[in-house]
Each structure stands twice: as structure tokens, then as C-alpha cells.
Amino acid sequence: MAKPAPSPSKPFASQHPTWCPGCGDFGIWNALQRSLRRLKLKPDQVTFVFGIGCSGNMVNFIKAYGFHGLHGRPLPVAEGIRLANHRLPVIVVGGDGDGLGEGIGHFLHTARSNPNITYIIHDNQVYGLTKGQHSPTAERGFISPSAPLGVQEEPVNPVALALASGASFVSRGFAGDVAGLEELVVRGIQHEGFALVDALQPCVTYNWHNSYHWYYQRVYNLDSVGHDSKNFVAAWERAQENMAEKIPLGVFYARSRPTIESQQPALARRTLVEQQPSQPIDISKLLTPYQ
Amino acid sequence: MDSLEVFNWKICGVGGSGLQAVSNILGRTLVRGGYSVHVYDEFPSIIKGGLSTGQVAVSSRTIRSHRTTVQLLVCLTEESIKLHAGELSPNGWLVYDSDVVSGAPMVRPDVVSFGVPLTSITREIGAERLLRNTVALGVTLDLLGYPLTDTKKIIAAEYEGKGHQLVEGNYRALAVGAEYAHAHAPKKFPVALHQLHNPQPRMLIPGNDALSIGALAAGCSLYVAYPMTPSSSILTYLVKHGPDYGMVVRQLPDEIAVINQAIGASFAGVRAMVGTSGGGFSLMVEGLGLAAMTETPLVIINAQRPGPSTGLPTWTEQADLRFVMHASQGDFPRVVLAPGDPNECFTIMPLAFNIADRYQTPVIVLTDKYLAESWFTTEPFSLSGVKIDRGQIVKRGKVDEQTGMYRRYADAPSGVSPRPLPGTPGLPFMANSDEHDQFGLSNEEADVRITQQNKRLRKIKGIAEELPKPSRYGPKLADLTVICWGSSKGPVLDALDLLAADGLTVNAVHVQALSPFPTQEFRNLVSPAQRTVVVEGNAAGQFAGLALEQTGIELADRILRFDGRPFEPTELADAFRQRVK
């Protein structure tokens, strides 16, 4: 076991992270803990679902209830948790390879079904754990060990994809702006529905192109330009900005619409887990049509 | 008719013209009349068109399977006569729509042909063309001398939700069919059926519905699935009835989402189930290992159809056995149960859920198209002996002082350690797909790995003790012992009854729990056998190979079928007869 890190001021910290020194994951980890403390949540009140990757390794650095599942599959696990117990705050932590490569179908469909979860994507354009191959968000021409001639595909734009998929809360933060990221996570958790926080995150080991410096030169806050997060068309236009030039941060779009949990008749009064029977269910009425 | 006095009726026509519905109504009519009935459909994998059939086997004695020889064949198209008239028994009857068949049909001279202008009769009563089926049903019932009363009640119950007009239309169609047959039948039909006295109330039910009702009885409260033949009717059944019992039922975009969502729900504390066929199961394979690694209970139904790949989508096979019992990477307990009839489908579900919960591991229930979608006569299901055992779920416990986390994966002699549900005050832990320590934190140290792997694998011992043992049917000593598993049970037992009537002593061993394998019990039943033959629906003899591997008993004589068609008892009886001559 790695050295323990718990301290009374950091109730959600379990072990000290094994991420590379300077990794953007630290900023996201800190922002996440700060937002949970700000919302006065305790470790046993929150359930995390982790994908596979450097981001998913946070399973070992967070103290809470949690599920570290398969590569690309944290979203359906999270939706299942919410259907079973719609009183649990559920936070999903995954990477860009996890959620936008392997699991991009779940991204689209979970945005559609709108479970009340907060989804933080560690977006660093590379696969760190497998030593630096490009991820689906890497820009064209990005050179990686598996793309020596440069990436030949267009990058996935998670913000635009979320908007197109009907996501009810779409935001982008930056690991180098912990306070801003904290604010987005708080708002994401408070939002009733699927909340995306696309967290731009330098990989100091494998991505020398998209560095902290590179981001600092380009990011700006959507609030500073008077963006209206209720305006879908404006959100779409901001989502299309060329990231090589300008990178908007903040809430692109937020609207209220029914969650998948709220539409289940069985969940109208109590959670599903509260309704678990201890005696067999009388099914005799169901047998009549066969007689 | 064979020695079981089975009357076999078959209707043939274009797919999508309601043949399954009319077969079902005839079957249920005769079950109400006290008969034992089996309803079996064949259809191509298209919505409309192609040739489909529905068939109803009926006997006053117990039958558990279909028959290929037909006594009364109803053909709605000319082509279906060409294809199916050869199945008629000597002196069998062909009823055909004389409006669509030009001239007298070309059939054997012993066959009695009875042309009925089904199309014009249907048109004359102002009914939709689809109701030709019901007119043909009226013809059938009159030929059999059977009253229309029960049929009308069933029609009313079946169609009342779709409007009074439809019910009335069916009534008229039934009546005019019966009247026409009464006035025009060329002679008396050789078989007469009548309502048997004091008929026991029995049900006619397909395996998928029995599984669904069993899952409801067991308190399953989440079912998610992606449609795939022949498992889809579990989804449509549960989405219709589940919410009345507090169930959440959803169709999801793919099978990977399905299994992961069910695992998430189960992790959070509810009984969860998924259903699919081999192709969908292939997509679920990684999730199967995830459930085992995180020790999350889960019930998975695989209704088999012939592979490889998309194979024969609407036909039957038992060729996923080796696949499901080895699916997913790494070693972990794989529990595979294969019920043989709807009653076993019903009773296996509470057991599957209890094992999944008590041993915190996935359980696979393996059926096939023949069991899933054919209708079998069975006693009404009973809840006696059914219990719900959720296993070790804790609400209070001690946490580790240093980490503040609960020892969710603490080593335990049974391999099972108590689990808190997320949200329980004070017992945080991680469920982890990576190898992990007792808190669920990732850990790659050798001793931790060995401890956790042994912990998971130790569950097999306890599970094996709780599974149904192989059953023997027929006399203890016999000239031939037939070995089968899953849905081959029905045709095999019917074949045994046929042979018993001939005075031949043949018995059968049916295996329901396939993994972990009931090694000792199987040996006890099979070792004394004079001679054995394995009957299974695949090309490779998968079960026979498994039995050799698990028991050392070589089962060289095998009757294998992999043409998409189920085993048929008269053919099996002939094959057994040749072996005991």
C-alpha cells in the first residue's frame, strides 16, 4: 500500500496519488475534494464510478463508496447505481480514451437518458498508462508512439458531442484552474441530470504539446464574455471555437429536463433498494392467462 | 398416431399472418379441456413473408415435445402444401384455402384433401384477411367434434384490450369455419377430441415467460436488455408486467451497457438480471468477469440459437455451453444452470438469484429457442419452498483505523465476505476491477493476489452443494441410459414413454447444473449403465466432452443435432430402439 495521506482537512483523501509529479490529475483531484467539502458531503454519502486509465487510478486516492469498472464503461454502471438508489450522489471519473474512445456510445446514450450524475472527463489527448499513444481528442497531426506520421483523424469534441446528444449540463474546466474547476463540479453535482465536466488536463510525461503554458495562453472564461448558458445556439458556437487559438471554459449549456430515474414508475415513492422484498412475491395472478 | 396417441395439427402460411397466435389459441383450448399440449412454431428471420408454421401436438397422456408427423395439415398457401404435405401421416387430412390453390392439390392418394374457400368466407363476413386463421380454427374444431366455448373465452381474453370489434370478428370467423366444415367435410375426421372430465387446471406456457415469472417471484427488481431472438419476449413480458411488481425494466442501446448497468444496480443493492442470446452474451463477456472480480451478484439469461456468429437467428441449438462456462479472461467461479422445461425455468430463478446473492457472483441460466419460445403444458407454478436469501449485506461494521475504510474483501473461509451497500453510513469501500486488497484498493503484491484469487475460487465448493443434482428418469436398471441436458429433456422423456409402451427398458439422466459439474452424482448415475447415449443439440458433443473431462467417463455414443431443429421423440425412440435390439 502506498503511504497514507488522510488528514482531517481532507476527508476524501485515502492514499497519496501515484500520478507523475505535475500531472493535471492532481488539480482535478483537489478540485473534486474541495467541491465535495463545499457541498458538505461526507465520504460515505458519495458514490464514485471510475473508468480505466490514470484518471481511474483515483480509485486508490479517494475515500468514499466507489466502483472501478471496465475501460470505457463507467457510465452505464453509474446509471445502474442511480436506478437502484436515486438518493446517492454519483460522480463518474474517467479519461478521454475511456469515455470518448472505448465508451463513446455510452457517452452519447447516457447524455440522452439524463441520469442525475456528474461526469468528469480527464481530457489530456493521450493514453498515459499505456505510454503515450494519442487519444480521440488529440488534434490532427499530433505525433504519438502509435501515430509517428501524426494523427490522421479529426479530434472528438466532447462539448459539442454532449450538446448534440441532448446533455442537460455541459461544461469545460481546466486542471490548471482549480477554483474554476471546483465551481463547475459543484454546479454539476447540483444540476439534476447528466452533467458533463470536460476537464482539460496536461499530461506532463507524454504530451509536451498541450502543456500548462499552452493552455494558459488560450483559455478564457465564458462568463467574461457574457455567454448565456440557456442559449443552445450560442453554446454550439462556443463549442466550435478552434482550440488551437481560443479555449472557452465554464458552463456552455444548462437546462432542466426529466432524469431517467424520475420517469420510472417504480421509483415514484421510494428507492428501488428500499423496496427489496424479503419474501417471495405472489405471482399467482400472472399465471391465470396461461390456463 | 403413435402409442402416446398424439394428435398433431399444423398450420402453414406466410410469416406474419398470425399463425403463432392461432396455434396458441388451439393449444390453450385443449389444455383447458384437460389435454397435454405442446405448441411449436417455426419461422424465418423476417417480419413479413417467408413460410412459417405453427403446430399443436395434443394427447390425453403427458407429452413434453412436438411431433413431425401431422394428422391435420392446414395450408394457407399453395407453396406450403408442396413443402409440408409429405409430413402427413397415412390417411392424414389436408385442409387448404381453395381460393388460393388452383385445382386439386398434388398429394399422396391416401391423403384426404378438404378445400375450404377460406379467403372468400373471410371476405363474406367482412373480416380482415388475417382472420382466415380463425376460420381455419373453426374448421379444425368442427372436424375434431370439439365445442367452441373455451376457444371463444380465450379469444375474448386475448383480444378484449384491442376492442370489441376484433373479438366479435373472431367469433364470427370461428363460427363460419365450423359451419362450413360441418356442411362440406368429405367424410368423418378419424380423430375426435372431447373435454376430459374434471380436468386438472394446468398451464400452457413458454420457457421465457416461466423465467420471467420466476424472476418476479424471486424479487428481481431490475431487468435491462437489448432485443435479441430468442430472448426478446423476456423483455416484452417484463416491461408489461414488471412495473406492477415494483420492477424497473428498460431496453438499453447495447448489451455492453446492459450488463454494466445491471452490475451498477446490483452493486447498489438490488436484484438485477439481464437476458440475451449468444451474440449479445459475447458482448457481455468482459462484464461477466467484472461481476466476478468485484463480487457483484448478477443473473444472466442466455437463450441459445445456432451459431457461429448470427447463425440461424430463429432456430434452436445447444452449442453455447462451452462458451458460457469458459467466458471471460481469468479464473473465477462460473455457474451455469440449464433448466429442461418451464417448471424448471420457474424454480431455477429464485435459486439463481439466491446463489448470486449469497456467493456474490454472476450466475448464468442457459436456455434455447425451443425451450424459450415453445409452449409446454405444466402444473401451475408453486411458491412453496421458494425463499429469498440476499446473503451477507451489512449495515454496521468496523472500519480500519488507518484508512477509515471497510474491509469489504476480507478473506473468509467460504470465500464470501459481508458487503455494505453504497450509502450505508460509515463503511466506505471500493469495488475494483483491478486486483485489490481487502478494502478494494488496487494491489499487485503477490500475497494479496493469491489471497483474493483463492477467496473468489473457494466459493465454488459452497455453490456446488446447493445446485440441483442430475435427475434419473425411468427404471434404475435399463438396457440403455440416455444422457441429456437443458431442453432436450422433453423429447427424450417422450421417447422413453414411447419405448416403455413397447416394453423396452430405457432410462434417462438429465443434468440441469452444468458448472460447477456434479461430478460424483453424475458418476453414481451413469457408471452402472449398461450402455449410454448422449443426446445434445450441437455438432461437437460439448456436454459429452465436458462429462469426460469432469468424470473420466467416456460417452462415445452421441446423437447430435445442429440443423436448427429440435430433437423429435419418435425419431429419438427409433434411434434408441436400434441400440437395444
Interface residues (C-beta under 8 A of the other chain):
Chain A: M1 P4 P6 S14 Q15 P43 D44 Q45 T47 V49 I52 N57 V59 N60 K63 A64 Y65 G66 F67 H68 G69 L70 R73 P76 V77 A78 E79 G80 I81 L83 A84 N85 R87 L88 G105 H106 H109 Q264 P265 A266 L267 L272 V273 Q275 Q276 P277 S278 Q279 P280 I281 D282 I283 S284 L286 L287 P289 Y290 Q291
Chain B: R28 V31 R32 A157 P201 R202 M203 L204 I205 D209 I213 L216 A217 A218 G219 S221 L222 V224 H241 P243 Y245 G246 M247 V248 R250 L252 P253 D254 I256 A257 V258 N260 Q261 A262 I263 G264 A265 S266 F267 A268 G269 V270 R271 A272 E286 G287 L290 T294 P350 P380 F381 L383 V386 K387 I388 R390 Q402 T403 G404 M405 L421 P422 G423 T424 P425 G426 L427 P428 F429 M430 A431 N432 S433 D434 D437 G440 L441 S442 N443
